[in-house]
């Protein structure tokens, strides 16, 4: 038997309508997983799901109502969720706000996965051992989190704000691992690399700058970019990765000094839960 088999496993992949999210969904489905394909574009999400014989679920993370509706749908349709891959994210070169009133990068990259994970937490911790994987970035090193400025409104550039959201992902992962210790759930953050066919080809100046100054490492292929998510979903001993930040396939990747601050992780969790009005353990 293939030691990476996902037969009988239910996997939710957000940001799966294109790019490495779609590729990871294909790879996991190929290993036998029942994949819920979550994306923003109805057409692209349906196309990927159709290829996999999977279910397309449309959710726009710039609307928190969509995140709550997505959680309700997942809880209604899946009696167990074995893997939640919080992969959706954006990189923006100009500031904008969502209809919920939050900075767009802050909401899509951090608030939305925080909310979705918490809304699914009972299912993740009671239906059997589960894994939560959150896509972060090497850019976390120049982020910096200020509890009095969660959105990074005082940061001078979008590059710094993007890095902040990815550092928040790592702190979220660290605190999730602590809060669910002993439940069977494991949480991991990962930098998958920068896929050569996305962002840059779309002319995003922020990604172009990150790549130009080698702040995110070398470019990777689509297949290489999806491999870390597949690797973590199939890791034989997920407890070894619990609370850990991976740089592609290697644990304990380079992080901002705040990433190891347990008190900051706890306080960030509490502030975020209060902001979103969610009940947490």
ABEGO torsion letter per residue (X at the ends): XBAABABGBBBBBBGAABEAAAAAAAAAAAAGBBBBBBBABAAAAAAAAAAAGBBBBBBBAABAAAAAAAAAAAAAABABBABBBBABBBBBABBBBBAAGBBAAAAAAAAAAAAAAAAAAAAAAAAEBBBBBBBBBAAAAABEBBAABAAGAABABAAAAAAAAAAAAAAAAAAAAAAABGAGBBBBBBBAEBBAABGAAAGBAAAAAAAAAGAAEBBBBAAAAAAAAAAAAABABAAAABGBBBBEABBGBBBBAAAABAAAAAAAAAAAAAAAGBBBX
